[in-house]
Amino acid sequence: MDRRPAVPVVVEPDGVRFRVDTRTGQKYQEYEQVYTEYDAGRIRAGYCCIHCGEAQERPFPDKCSVCHFPMKEKQAQQFAEQFEGYTTIGSSRSLEELRAEDEEAKERARRQLEKPTSSIWVPRGV
């Protein structure tokens, strides 16, 4: 079992959603969190807490072992409400494609350096 916590790779303020503390009425900014596909799967399956990301001993315990979020009762519903699908961060091209493009650029630069700079030949010592 993977005991590493699920850690978001991107965290940005959510301009639409706010959380309200029902005891005080105070509003708190919500954040959009982007996880790797692997960690999103662990959260969906209940192996990591959706609230704090901590890994759990078993899926969907009654409460998170760290923050005490009611995982059994609320995690699946909260995941369904908040999960917006998979996205690509960075280049959508594979590493192999990027390496091939880099090699082509290096080859073009090498050929450019080997080219004569002028097609006019001037004899020396005349």
DSSP file (Angstrom, degrees, kcal/mol; ACC not computed):
  #  RESIDUE AA STRUCTURE BP1 BP2  ACC     N-H-->O    O-->H-N    N-H-->O    O-->H-N    TCO  KAPPA ALPHA  PHI   PSI    X-CA   Y-CA   Z-CA
    1    1 A M              0   0    0      0, 0.0     2,-0.6     0, 0.0    56,-0.0   0.000 360.0 360.0 360.0 137.6    0.0    0.0    0.0
    2    2 A D        -     0   0    0      1,-0.1     0, 0.0     2,-0.0     0, 0.0  -0.677 360.0-175.6 -79.0 116.3    1.2    3.5   -0.9
    3    3 A R        +     0   0    0     -2,-0.6    52,-0.4    52,-0.1    -1,-0.1   0.369  46.1 112.8 -96.6   3.8    1.6    5.5    2.3
    4    4 A R  S    S-     0   0    0     50,-0.1     2,-0.1     1,-0.1    -2,-0.0  -0.523  71.5-114.8 -75.1 143.6    2.5    8.8    0.6
    5    5 A P        -     0   0    0      0, 0.0     2,-0.7     0, 0.0    49,-0.2  -0.379  28.9-106.3 -71.2 157.3    0.0   11.6    0.9
    6    6 A A        -     0   0    0     47,-3.1    29,-0.0    43,-0.2    43,-0.0  -0.778  42.5-170.0 -82.8 118.5   -1.7   12.9   -2.2
    7    7 A V        -     0   0    0     -2,-0.7    29,-0.4    47,-0.0    32,-0.1  -0.948  20.9-121.5-116.2 126.6   -0.1   16.3   -2.9
    8    8 A P        -     0   0    0      0, 0.0    27,-0.3     0, 0.0     3,-0.1  -0.360   8.7-153.5 -65.5 144.4   -1.6   18.7   -5.5
    9    9 A V  S    S+     0   0    0     25,-3.1     2,-0.3     1,-0.3    26,-0.2   0.657  84.8  26.9 -89.4 -18.8    0.8   19.7   -8.3
   10   10 A V  E     -A   34   0A   0     24,-1.3    24,-2.9     2,-0.0     2,-0.4  -0.993  63.0-176.2-142.8 136.0   -1.1   23.0   -8.8
   11   11 A V  E     +A   33   0A   0     -2,-0.3    22,-0.2    22,-0.2    20,-0.0  -0.981  14.0 166.3-133.1 121.8   -3.1   25.0   -6.3
   12   12 A E  E     -A   32   0A   0     20,-2.4    20,-3.6    -2,-0.4     2,-0.1  -0.977  42.2 -98.0-133.6 146.7   -5.0   28.2   -7.5
   13   13 A P  E     -A   31   0A   0      0, 0.0     2,-0.7     0, 0.0    18,-0.3  -0.387  35.2-131.2 -60.7 138.7   -7.7   30.3   -5.9
   14   14 A D  E     -     0   0A   0     16,-2.7    16,-0.5     3,-0.2     0, 0.0  -0.850  12.8-159.6 -93.3 117.6  -11.1   29.4   -7.2
   15   15 A G  E    S+     0   0A   0     -2,-0.7    -1,-0.1     1,-0.2     3,-0.1   0.525  85.5  40.6 -76.2  -5.5  -12.9   32.7   -8.2
   16   16 A V  E    S+     0   0A   0      1,-0.1     2,-0.3    14,-0.0    -1,-0.2   0.805 100.7  67.3-109.8 -45.9  -16.3   31.2   -8.0
   17   17 A R  E     +     0   0A   0     13,-0.1    13,-1.5    12,-0.0     2,-0.3  -0.608  51.1 174.7 -91.3 140.0  -16.5   28.9   -4.9
   18   18 A F  E     -A   29   0A   0     -2,-0.3     2,-0.4    11,-0.2    11,-0.2  -0.961  23.1-135.5-133.2 153.3  -16.4   30.0   -1.3
   19   19 A R  E     -A   28   0A   0      9,-3.0     9,-3.2    -2,-0.3     2,-0.5  -0.909  16.0-152.1-109.0 138.6  -16.8   28.0    1.9
   20   20 A V  E     -A   27   0A   0     -2,-0.4     2,-0.7     7,-0.2     7,-0.2  -0.947  13.6-134.2-114.9 127.1  -19.0   29.4    4.7
   21   21 A D     >  -     0   0    0      5,-2.7     4,-3.5    -2,-0.5     5,-0.3  -0.701  15.6-153.9 -75.7 113.9  -18.4   28.4    8.4
   22   22 A T  T  4 S+     0   0    0     -2,-0.7    -1,-0.2     1,-0.2    -2,-0.0   0.717  89.9  54.3 -68.0 -20.2  -21.9   27.7    9.6
   23   23 A R  T  4 S+     0   0    0      1,-0.1    -1,-0.2     3,-0.1    -2,-0.0   0.891 126.6  16.8 -78.2 -40.2  -21.0   28.6   13.2
   24   24 A T  T  4 S-     0   0    0     -3,-0.2    -2,-0.2     2,-0.1     3,-0.1   0.636  92.1-127.9-108.4 -18.3  -19.6   32.1   12.5
   25   25 A G     <  +     0   0    0     -4,-3.5     2,-0.2     1,-0.3    -3,-0.1   0.488  56.8 150.0  81.0   2.2  -20.9   32.9    9.0
   26   26 A Q        -     0   0    0     -5,-0.3    -5,-2.7    -6,-0.1     2,-0.3  -0.485  41.0-135.2 -74.2 137.1  -17.4   33.7    7.9
   27   27 A K  E     -A   20   0A   0     -7,-0.2     2,-0.4    -2,-0.2    -7,-0.2  -0.728  17.9-164.3 -93.7 141.4  -16.6   33.1    4.2
   28   28 A Y  E     -A   19   0A   0     -9,-3.2    -9,-3.0    -2,-0.3     2,-0.2  -0.973  24.9-111.1-125.7 140.4  -13.4   31.4    3.1
   29   29 A Q  E     -A   18   0A   0     -2,-0.4     2,-0.2   -11,-0.2   -11,-0.2  -0.459  30.8-142.3 -64.8 133.7  -11.8   31.3   -0.3
   30   30 A E  E     -     0   0A   0    -13,-1.5   -16,-2.7   -16,-0.5     2,-0.4  -0.633  13.6-142.8 -92.2 159.7  -11.9   27.8   -2.0
   31   31 A Y  E     -A   13   0A   0    -18,-0.3     2,-0.6    -2,-0.2   -13,-0.0  -0.949   9.5-128.7-126.2 144.5   -9.0   26.6   -4.0
   32   32 A E  E     -A   12   0A   0    -20,-3.6   -20,-2.4    -2,-0.4     2,-0.5  -0.817  29.2-164.0 -88.2 126.2   -8.7   24.6   -7.2
   33   33 A Q  E     -A   11   0A   0     -2,-0.6     2,-0.5   -22,-0.2   -22,-0.2  -0.951   6.8-157.7-117.1 131.5   -6.3   21.7   -6.7
   34   34 A V  E     -A   10   0A   0    -24,-2.9   -25,-3.1    -2,-0.5   -24,-1.3  -0.935  14.3-174.7-111.0 124.6   -4.8   19.7   -9.5
   35   35 A Y        -     0   0    0     -2,-0.5   -29,-0.0   -27,-0.3     2,-0.0  -0.745  32.7 -96.5-112.0 160.3   -3.5   16.2   -8.7
   36   36 A T     >  -     0   0    0    -29,-0.4     4,-2.6    -2,-0.3     5,-0.2  -0.336  42.0-108.5 -64.4 160.2   -1.7   13.6  -10.8
   37   37 A E  H  > S+     0   0    0      1,-0.2     4,-1.8     2,-0.2     5,-0.1   0.875 120.8  54.3 -59.9 -36.9   -4.0   11.0  -12.3
   38   38 A Y  H  > S+     0   0    0      2,-0.2     4,-1.7     1,-0.2    -1,-0.2   0.944 111.0  43.0 -62.6 -49.6   -2.6    8.5   -9.9
   39   39 A D  H  > S+     0   0    0      1,-0.2     4,-2.3     2,-0.2    -2,-0.2   0.863 110.5  55.8 -68.5 -35.4   -3.3   10.6   -6.8
   40   40 A A  H  X S+     0   0    0     -4,-2.6     4,-2.6     1,-0.2    -1,-0.2   0.896 108.0  50.5 -61.2 -38.1   -6.8   11.5   -8.1
   41   41 A G  H  X S+     0   0    0     -4,-1.8     4,-2.2    -5,-0.2    -2,-0.2   0.876 108.4  51.3 -65.8 -38.2   -7.5    7.8   -8.4
   42   42 A R  H  <>S+     0   0    0     -4,-1.7     5,-2.3     2,-0.2     6,-1.0   0.883 112.1  46.7 -66.4 -38.5   -6.3    7.2   -4.8
   43   43 A I  H ><5S+     0   0    0     -4,-2.3     3,-1.4     4,-0.2    -2,-0.2   0.936 112.1  50.3 -67.8 -45.9   -8.6   10.0   -3.5
   44   44 A R  H 3<5S+     0   0    0     -4,-2.6    -2,-0.2     1,-0.3    -1,-0.2   0.886 110.9  49.3 -58.1 -40.3  -11.5    8.6   -5.6
   45   45 A A  T 3<5S-     0   0    0     -4,-2.2    -1,-0.3    -5,-0.2    -2,-0.2   0.473 117.2-114.0 -81.2  -1.8  -11.0    5.1   -4.2
   46   46 A G  T < 5S+     0   0    0     -3,-1.4    14,-1.6    -4,-0.3    -3,-0.2   0.581  84.6 118.3  83.8   9.7  -10.8    6.5   -0.6
   47   47 A Y  S   <S+     0   0    0     -5,-2.3     9,-2.8    12,-0.2     2,-0.4   0.646  77.7  38.8 -83.6 -14.4   -7.2    5.7    0.1
   48   48 A C  B    S-B   55   0B   0     -6,-1.0     7,-0.2     7,-0.3    -2,-0.2  -0.991  93.3-108.1-133.4 143.5   -6.3    9.4    0.6
   49   49 A C     >  -     0   0    0      5,-2.3     4,-1.7    -2,-0.4   -43,-0.2  -0.493  16.1-148.5 -70.7 132.5   -8.4   12.0    2.3
   50   50 A I  T  4 S+     0   0    0     -2,-0.2    -1,-0.1     1,-0.2    -7,-0.1   0.729  96.4  52.1 -72.1 -21.5   -9.9   14.6    0.0
   51   51 A H  T  4 S+     0   0    0      3,-0.1    -1,-0.2     1,-0.1    -2,-0.0   0.921 132.5   4.0 -82.8 -46.7   -9.6   17.2    2.7
   52   52 A C  T  4 S-     0   0    0      2,-0.1    -2,-0.2    17,-0.0    -1,-0.1   0.535  89.9-123.1-119.3 -10.5   -6.0   16.9    3.7
   53   53 A G     <  +     0   0    0     -4,-1.7   -47,-3.1     1,-0.3    -3,-0.1   0.400  54.7 153.5  85.6  -3.3   -4.5   14.3    1.3
   54   54 A E        -     0   0    0    -49,-0.2    -5,-2.3    -6,-0.1    -1,-0.3  -0.354  46.8-117.2 -66.2 137.3   -3.3   12.0    4.0
   55   55 A A  B     -B   48   0B   0    -52,-0.4     2,-0.3    -7,-0.2    -7,-0.3  -0.455  30.6-144.5 -71.3 145.9   -3.0    8.3    3.0
   56   56 A Q        -     0   0    0     -9,-2.8     8,-0.1    -2,-0.1    -1,-0.0  -0.776  18.5-124.5-114.4 156.9   -5.2    6.0    5.0
   57   57 A E  S    S+     0   0    0     -2,-0.3    -1,-0.1     1,-0.1   -10,-0.1   0.856  98.0   9.1 -66.2 -36.5   -4.7    2.4    6.3
   58   58 A R  S    S-     0   0    0    -12,-0.1    -1,-0.1    -3,-0.0     2,-0.1  -0.947  96.9 -83.2-141.1 159.0   -7.9    1.2    4.5
   59   59 A P  S    S-     0   0    0      0, 0.0   -12,-0.2     0, 0.0   -13,-0.2  -0.381 102.3  -1.2 -69.4 141.8  -10.2    2.8    2.0
   60   60 A F  S    S-     0   0    0    -14,-1.6   -13,-0.1    -2,-0.1   -14,-0.1   0.902  77.8-172.0  48.4  59.2  -13.0    5.1    3.3
   61   61 A P        -     0   0    0      0, 0.0    11,-1.3     0, 0.0     3,-0.1  -0.287  41.0-100.8 -67.4 167.1  -12.4    4.9    7.0
   62   62 A D  S    S+     0   0    0      9,-0.2    10,-0.7     1,-0.2    11,-0.5   0.935 104.3   4.3 -54.1 -47.5  -15.1    6.5    9.2
   63   63 A K  S    S-     0   0    0      7,-0.2    -1,-0.2     8,-0.2     6,-0.1  -0.969  89.2 -93.4-137.8 152.5  -12.8    9.5    9.7
   64   64 A C     >  -     0   0    0      5,-2.1     4,-0.8    -2,-0.3    -8,-0.1  -0.395  33.0-130.7 -60.9 139.8   -9.4   10.7    8.3
   65   65 A S  T  4 S+     0   0    0      2,-0.1    -1,-0.1     1,-0.1    -9,-0.0   0.644 101.2  29.7 -69.9 -14.2   -6.6    9.6   10.7
   66   66 A V  T  4 S+     0   0    0    -12,-0.1    -1,-0.1     3,-0.1    -2,-0.0   0.817 133.8  20.0-110.0 -57.7   -5.2   13.1   10.6
   67   67 A C  T  4 S-     0   0    0      2,-0.1    -2,-0.1   -13,-0.0    -3,-0.0   0.526  91.2-128.6 -97.8  -6.0   -7.8   15.8   10.1
   68   68 A H     <  +     0   0    0     -4,-0.8    -3,-0.1     1,-0.2     0, 0.0   0.693  44.3 167.1  66.6  22.0  -10.8   13.7   11.1
   69   69 A F        -     0   0    0      1,-0.1     2,-2.1    -6,-0.1    -5,-2.1  -0.479  48.9-111.1 -62.4 135.4  -12.8   14.5    7.9
   70   70 A P     >  +     0   0    0      0, 0.0     4,-2.8     0, 0.0     5,-0.5  -0.458  49.2 169.1 -73.3  80.1  -15.8   12.1    7.8
   71   71 A M  H  >>S+     0   0    0     -2,-2.1     4,-1.7     1,-0.2     5,-0.5   0.898  70.3  51.5 -62.5 -45.5  -14.5   10.2    4.8
   72   72 A K  H  45S+     0   0    0    -11,-1.3    -1,-0.2   -10,-0.7     4,-0.2   0.896 119.9  35.7 -61.0 -39.7  -17.0    7.3    4.9
   73   73 A E  H  45S+     0   0    0    -11,-0.5    -2,-0.2     1,-0.1    -1,-0.2   0.860 134.6  13.6 -82.6 -38.1  -19.9    9.7    5.0
   74   74 A K  H  X5S+     0   0    0     -4,-2.8     4,-2.6     2,-0.1     5,-0.2   0.629  97.1  85.2-121.0 -16.1  -18.8   12.6    2.8
   75   75 A Q  H  X5S+     0   0    0     -4,-1.7     4,-2.8    -5,-0.5     5,-0.2   0.922  92.3  47.6 -64.1 -46.6  -15.8   11.8    0.6
   76   76 A A  H  ><S+     0   0    0     -5,-0.5     4,-2.2     1,-0.2    -1,-0.2   0.911 115.8  45.8 -61.2 -42.3  -17.4   10.1   -2.4
   77   77 A Q  H  > S+     0   0    0      2,-0.2     4,-2.0     1,-0.2    -1,-0.2   0.919 113.7  48.5 -66.5 -43.6  -20.1   12.9   -2.6
   78   78 A Q  H  X S+     0   0    0     -4,-2.6     4,-2.2     2,-0.2     5,-0.2   0.894 110.9  50.9 -65.0 -39.1  -17.5   15.6   -2.3
   79   79 A F  H  X S+     0   0    0     -4,-2.8     4,-2.8    -5,-0.2    -1,-0.2   0.935 109.7  50.3 -62.2 -45.4  -15.3   14.0   -4.9
   80   80 A A  H  < S+     0   0    0     -4,-2.2    -1,-0.2    -5,-0.2    -2,-0.2   0.867 113.9  45.6 -61.2 -36.9  -18.2   13.8   -7.3
   81   81 A E  H  < S+     0   0    0     -4,-2.0    -1,-0.2    -5,-0.1    -2,-0.2   0.850 122.4  34.0 -74.1 -35.1  -19.1   17.4   -6.8
   82   82 A Q  H  < S+     0   0    0     -4,-2.2     2,-0.4    -5,-0.2    -2,-0.2   0.725  87.5 101.3 -98.4 -23.7  -15.5   18.8   -7.1
   83   83 A F     <  +     0   0    0     -4,-2.8     3,-0.1    -5,-0.2    -4,-0.0  -0.490  42.1 179.8 -70.3 122.8  -13.9   16.5   -9.7
   84   84 A E        -     0   0    0      1,-0.4    -1,-0.2    -2,-0.4     2,-0.1   0.266  46.3 -98.7-107.8   9.7  -13.8   18.4  -13.0
   85   85 A G        -     0   0    0      2,-0.0    -1,-0.4     0, 0.0     2,-0.2  -0.392  52.6 -46.2 102.5 179.2  -12.1   15.8  -15.1
   86   86 A Y        -     0   0    0     -2,-0.1     2,-0.3    -3,-0.1   -50,-0.1  -0.612  53.3-177.5 -91.0 149.1   -8.5   15.2  -16.3
   87   87 A T        -     0   0    0     -2,-0.2     2,-0.5     2,-0.0    -2,-0.0  -0.915  25.2-118.6-139.7 164.5   -6.4   17.9  -17.8
   88   88 A T        -     0   0    0     -2,-0.3     2,-0.5     2,-0.1     4,-0.1  -0.929  20.6-161.3-108.7 128.7   -2.9   18.3  -19.3
   89   89 A I        -     0   0    0     -2,-0.5     2,-0.2     2,-0.1    -2,-0.0  -0.936  63.4  -6.7-108.1 128.8   -0.4   20.5  -17.7
   90   90 A G  S    S+     0   0    0     -2,-0.5     2,-0.1     2,-0.0    -2,-0.1  -0.531 119.6   1.7  86.7-157.6    2.5   21.6  -19.9
   91   91 A S        -     0   0    0     -2,-0.2    -2,-0.1     1,-0.1     7,-0.0  -0.353  51.9-151.0 -68.1 140.8    3.1   20.2  -23.3
   92   92 A S  S    S+     0   0    0     -4,-0.1     2,-0.2    -2,-0.1    -1,-0.1   0.493  72.2  96.3 -88.0  -3.7    0.6   17.7  -24.7
   93   93 A R  S    S-     0   0    0      1,-0.1    -2,-0.1     2,-0.0     2,-0.0  -0.562  82.4-107.5 -84.9 152.0    3.4   16.2  -26.8
   94   94 A S     >  -     0   0    0     -2,-0.2     4,-2.1     1,-0.1     5,-0.2  -0.268  26.3-110.2 -73.6 163.8    5.3   13.1  -25.5
   95   95 A L  H  > S+     0   0    0      1,-0.2     4,-2.4     2,-0.2     5,-0.2   0.865 119.9  55.4 -61.2 -37.2    8.8   13.3  -24.2
   96   96 A E  H  > S+     0   0    0      2,-0.2     4,-2.4     1,-0.2    -1,-0.2   0.904 107.2  49.3 -63.4 -41.5    9.9   11.4  -27.3
   97   97 A E  H  > S+     0   0    0      2,-0.2     4,-2.2     1,-0.2    -2,-0.2   0.909 111.5  49.0 -64.3 -41.8    8.4   13.9  -29.6
   98   98 A L  H  X S+     0   0    0     -4,-2.1     4,-2.0     2,-0.2    -2,-0.2   0.892 111.6  49.1 -65.0 -39.9   10.0   16.8  -27.7
   99   99 A R  H  X S+     0   0    0     -4,-2.4     4,-2.4     2,-0.2    -2,-0.2   0.906 110.7  50.0 -66.1 -41.5   13.4   15.1  -27.9
  100  100 A A  H  X S+     0   0    0     -4,-2.4     4,-2.3     1,-0.2    -2,-0.2   0.907 110.8  49.7 -63.4 -41.4   13.1   14.4  -31.6
  101  101 A E  H  X S+     0   0    0     -4,-2.2     4,-2.1     1,-0.2    -1,-0.2   0.897 110.6  50.4 -63.6 -39.9   12.2   18.1  -32.2
  102  102 A D  H  X S+     0   0    0     -4,-2.0     4,-2.2     2,-0.2    -2,-0.2   0.907 109.8  49.8 -64.2 -42.8   15.2   19.2  -30.1
  103  103 A E  H  X S+     0   0    0     -4,-2.4     4,-2.4     1,-0.2    -2,-0.2   0.894 109.5  51.6 -64.0 -40.0   17.5   16.9  -32.2
  104  104 A E  H  X S+     0   0    0     -4,-2.3     4,-2.4     1,-0.2    -1,-0.2   0.911 109.7  49.6 -61.9 -42.3   16.1   18.3  -35.4
  105  105 A A  H  X S+     0   0    0     -4,-2.1     4,-2.1     1,-0.2    -2,-0.2   0.894 110.9  49.5 -64.9 -39.6   16.8   21.8  -34.2
  106  106 A K  H  X S+     0   0    0     -4,-2.2     4,-2.3     2,-0.2    -1,-0.2   0.905 110.8  50.2 -64.9 -40.9   20.3   20.9  -33.2
  107  107 A E  H  X S+     0   0    0     -4,-2.4     4,-2.5     2,-0.2    -2,-0.2   0.911 110.0  49.7 -64.9 -42.7   21.0   19.3  -36.6
  108  108 A R  H  X S+     0   0    0     -4,-2.4     4,-2.1     1,-0.2    -1,-0.2   0.912 111.9  48.8 -61.2 -42.2   19.6   22.4  -38.5
  109  109 A A  H  X S+     0   0    0     -4,-2.1     4,-1.8     2,-0.2    -2,-0.2   0.894 110.7  50.6 -64.9 -40.3   21.9   24.7  -36.4
  110  110 A R  H  X S+     0   0    0     -4,-2.3     4,-1.5     2,-0.2    -2,-0.2   0.921 111.1  47.9 -63.5 -44.4   24.9   22.4  -37.1
  111  111 A R  H  X S+     0   0    0     -4,-2.5     4,-1.0     1,-0.2    -1,-0.2   0.881 109.2  54.5 -63.5 -37.6   24.3   22.5  -40.8
  112  112 A Q  H  < S+     0   0    0     -4,-2.1     3,-0.4     1,-0.2    -1,-0.2   0.885 107.7  49.6 -63.8 -38.7   23.9   26.3  -40.7
  113  113 A L  H  < S+     0   0    0     -4,-1.8    -1,-0.2     1,-0.2    -2,-0.2   0.822 109.3  52.1 -69.4 -31.3   27.3   26.7  -39.0
  114  114 A E  H  < S+     0   0    0     -4,-1.5    -1,-0.2    -5,-0.1    -2,-0.2   0.646  88.0 102.1 -80.5 -15.4   29.0   24.4  -41.6
  115  115 A K  S  < S-     0   0    0     -4,-1.0     2,-0.1    -3,-0.4    -3,-0.0  -0.406  83.4-108.1 -68.5 141.6   27.6   26.4  -44.6
  116  116 A P        -     0   0    0      0, 0.0    -1,-0.1     0, 0.0    -2,-0.1  -0.465  20.8-139.8 -65.1 144.2   30.0   28.8  -46.3
  117  117 A T  S    S+     0   0    0      1,-0.1     2,-0.3    -2,-0.1    -2,-0.1   0.666  82.7  26.3 -81.9 -15.8   29.0   32.4  -45.5
  118  118 A S        -     0   0    0      1,-0.1    -1,-0.1     2,-0.0     0, 0.0  -0.993  56.8-151.1-144.6 150.2   29.7   33.6  -49.0
  119  119 A S  S    S+     0   0    0     -2,-0.3     2,-0.5    -3,-0.1    -1,-0.1   0.345  74.4  95.7-101.3   6.5   29.7   32.1  -52.5
  120  120 A I        -     0   0    0      2,-0.0     2,-0.5     0, 0.0    -2,-0.0  -0.863  61.6-156.7 -98.5 125.4   32.3   34.6  -53.7
  121  121 A W        -     0   0    0     -2,-0.5    -2,-0.0     2,-0.0     0, 0.0  -0.880   4.3-164.6-104.9 129.0   35.9   33.3  -53.6
  122  122 A V        -     0   0    0     -2,-0.5     2,-0.1     0, 0.0    -2,-0.0  -0.950  20.8-127.3-113.0 121.6   38.7   35.7  -53.5
  123  123 A P        -     0   0    0      0, 0.0     3,-0.4     0, 0.0     2,-0.2  -0.385  25.4-129.6 -66.3 144.6   42.2   34.4  -54.4
  124  124 A R  S    S+     0   0    0      1,-0.2     0, 0.0     2,-0.1     0, 0.0  -0.632  78.6  20.2 -94.1 151.6   44.9   35.2  -51.8
  125  125 A G              0   0    0     -2,-0.2    -1,-0.2     1,-0.1     0, 0.0   0.751 360.0 360.0  70.1  26.5   48.2   36.8  -52.4
  126  126 A V              0   0    0     -3,-0.4    -1,-0.1     0, 0.0    -2,-0.1   0.453 360.0 360.0 -93.4 360.0   47.5   38.3  -55.8
